[in-house]
Amino acid sequence: MGARKCQVCNEAQSKYKCPSCLAPYCSLGCFKKHKEIPCAKPEPKEEKSSTVSAEEKSTADPKLPIRRPLIVDDASEVLLKPQLESIASSSEIQSALRDESLRKLIRSIDSAADPESELEKAMGVEAFRIFTDKMLSTINCNQ
């Protein structure tokens, strides 16, 4: 893959990419000119999206998450940035996530066609219950 030309001036070699649409540009001047016209991140290409159901996708490749709309009935159910940061920086949670079986269980919940049902099943696994207790403790300590 060779050097790409700036999509704005079509003269200089691009050094940067637009964070929104990934269009290559060479300078601040070209970036400002590019931003005069609204742009958006390109949509990923879907393979046979109309013929493959969400359930088939989850069984075809369990590593791929199913895209679902995020619906929250109660705003208090949404974690705040400081809570998310405390989870991310918790050595206790990081240590628990080194367990491959726990990571596999979390991925299976995330990619399930019915994640609520999978979450209920996972609560029967002691390692998962301990993990969720650590998560809740971390969140509650940092409110």
Backbone torsions as a table, in degrees:
resi	resn	phi	psi	omega
1	MET	NA	118.8	-176.8
2	GLY	-84.8	-178.6	179.1
3	ALA	-67.2	141.3	-178.8
4	ARG	-98.9	145.8	177.2
5	LYS	-86.3	152.7	176.3
6	CYS	-60.8	129.2	179.5
7	GLN	-78.4	-7.7	-179.2
8	VAL	-91.8	-55.5	-177.7
9	CYS	-95.6	-16.1	-178.7
10	ASN	54.8	28.3	-179.3
11	GLU	-122.3	-58.5	-174.2
12	ALA	-84.2	161.5	175.0
13	GLN	-72.9	135.4	-179.5
14	SER	-74.4	141.2	176.9
15	LYS	-114.7	-16.5	-172.2
16	TYR	-133.3	168.3	174.3
17	LYS	-131.9	141.1	176.9
18	CYS	-62.0	130.7	-179.6
19	PRO	-66.8	-21.2	-179.7
20	SER	-86.8	-56.5	-172.9
21	CYS	-108.4	-2.8	178.4
22	LEU	67.5	17.4	177.3
23	ALA	-69.6	134.2	179.5
24	PRO	-74.8	141.1	175.9
25	TYR	-144.5	164.0	-171.3
26	CYS	-107.5	-21.4	-172.9
27	SER	-153.9	170.7	177.3
28	LEU	-61.2	-39.7	179.0
29	GLY	-60.7	-44.1	178.4
30	CYS	-67.8	-36.8	178.0
31	PHE	-62.7	-45.0	178.8
32	LYS	-61.8	-41.4	178.7
33	LYS	-64.6	-41.6	178.7
34	HIS	-61.3	-40.8	-176.3
35	LYS	-73.5	-8.9	175.8
36	GLU	-64.6	-27.1	177.7
37	ILE	-107.9	123.1	-178.7
38	PRO	-57.7	142.1	178.2
39	CYS	-133.3	166.3	-179.8
40	ALA	-142.7	158.0	179.1
41	LYS	-64.3	135.3	-179.6
42	PRO	-65.3	142.7	178.3
43	GLU	-74.8	138.0	177.2
44	PRO	-67.2	146.4	179.3
45	LYS	-74.7	128.7	180.0
46	GLU	-97.1	133.1	176.5
47	GLU	-90.8	118.9	176.8
48	LYS	48.0	41.7	-174.8
49	SER	-61.2	-29.9	-177.6
50	SER	-80.3	-18.0	-177.0
51	THR	-106.1	-7.8	-178.3
52	VAL	-110.8	121.6	-179.6
53	SER	-78.4	165.1	179.2
54	ALA	-61.9	-37.7	-179.7
55	GLU	-67.1	-40.5	178.0
56	GLU	-63.8	-38.9	178.8
57	LYS	-62.2	-41.8	-177.4
58	SER	-68.6	-31.9	178.5
59	THR	-83.0	-26.7	179.8
60	ALA	-68.8	-45.4	180.0
61	ASP	-146.0	98.4	-175.6
62	PRO	-65.6	-11.0	179.5
63	LYS	-80.4	-17.8	-179.1
64	LEU	-87.6	123.0	178.5
65	PRO	-72.3	150.4	175.3
66	ILE	-86.4	130.7	178.4
67	ARG	-80.2	121.3	179.1
68	ARG	-128.9	149.2	174.6
69	PRO	-68.3	143.4	177.8
70	LEU	-90.3	112.9	-178.8
71	ILE	-117.2	121.5	-179.2
72	VAL	-123.5	118.1	179.7
73	ASP	-77.5	-32.7	-175.7
74	ASP	-125.4	118.4	-177.2
75	ALA	-59.1	-24.1	179.6
76	SER	-69.8	-12.4	178.0
77	GLU	-79.5	-12.5	-178.6
78	VAL	-89.0	128.7	179.6
79	LEU	-75.0	144.1	177.8
80	LEU	-86.8	160.9	-177.5
81	LYS	-54.8	-44.6	178.7
82	PRO	-61.6	-33.8	178.1
83	GLN	-67.9	-43.8	178.0
84	LEU	-62.9	-39.8	179.0
85	GLU	-65.3	-38.4	179.7
86	SER	-68.2	-34.6	175.9
87	ILE	-65.3	-47.8	-177.5
88	ALA	-62.4	-32.3	-176.5
89	SER	-95.1	-1.2	-178.8
90	SER	-73.1	119.0	179.1
91	SER	-67.2	-30.1	178.9
92	GLU	-65.3	-43.5	179.6
93	ILE	-71.2	-41.4	177.6
94	GLN	-59.4	-41.0	179.2
95	SER	-64.0	-43.9	179.9
96	ALA	-62.7	-36.1	-177.6
97	LEU	-75.4	-3.4	174.3
98	ARG	-74.8	-16.6	179.3
99	ASP	-75.3	112.7	-176.7
100	GLU	-60.8	-37.4	-179.0
101	SER	-66.5	-35.3	176.6
102	LEU	-67.6	-43.6	178.1
103	ARG	-61.7	-40.4	179.1
104	LYS	-63.4	-41.5	179.1
105	LEU	-63.9	-43.1	178.7
106	ILE	-64.0	-42.0	177.3
107	ARG	-62.6	-39.0	-179.5
108	SER	-66.7	-35.2	175.8
109	ILE	-66.4	-46.9	-176.9
110	ASP	-63.9	-34.4	-175.9
111	SER	-97.1	1.1	-177.6
112	ALA	-71.9	148.9	175.5
113	ALA	-66.9	-31.2	178.2
114	ASP	-125.6	80.8	-174.7
115	PRO	-63.6	-31.0	-179.6
116	GLU	-64.2	-41.0	178.0
117	SER	-64.7	-42.7	178.7
118	GLU	-65.0	-36.2	178.0
119	LEU	-64.8	-42.1	177.6
120	GLU	-60.8	-42.4	177.8
121	LYS	-62.9	-42.1	-177.4
122	ALA	-63.9	-28.9	179.6
123	MET	-65.7	-14.0	174.9
124	GLY	-81.0	-8.5	179.6
125	VAL	-95.7	121.5	-174.0
126	GLU	-57.1	-43.0	-178.9
127	ALA	-61.6	-36.6	179.1
128	PHE	-70.7	-40.6	177.5
129	ARG	-61.7	-42.4	178.2
130	ILE	-62.3	-43.4	178.8
131	PHE	-60.6	-46.1	-179.2
132	THR	-65.8	-35.0	176.1
133	ASP	-63.1	-40.3	177.4
134	LYS	-63.5	-40.9	179.4
135	MET	-62.8	-48.9	-178.5
136	LEU	-63.2	-40.6	178.1
137	SER	-61.7	-43.4	179.7
138	THR	-64.0	-42.8	-179.8
139	ILE	-65.6	-45.2	-177.3
140	ASN	-69.0	-31.0	179.8
141	CYS	-71.4	-22.9	-174.4
142	ASN	-112.0	30.9	176.8
143	GLN	-94.3	NA	NA
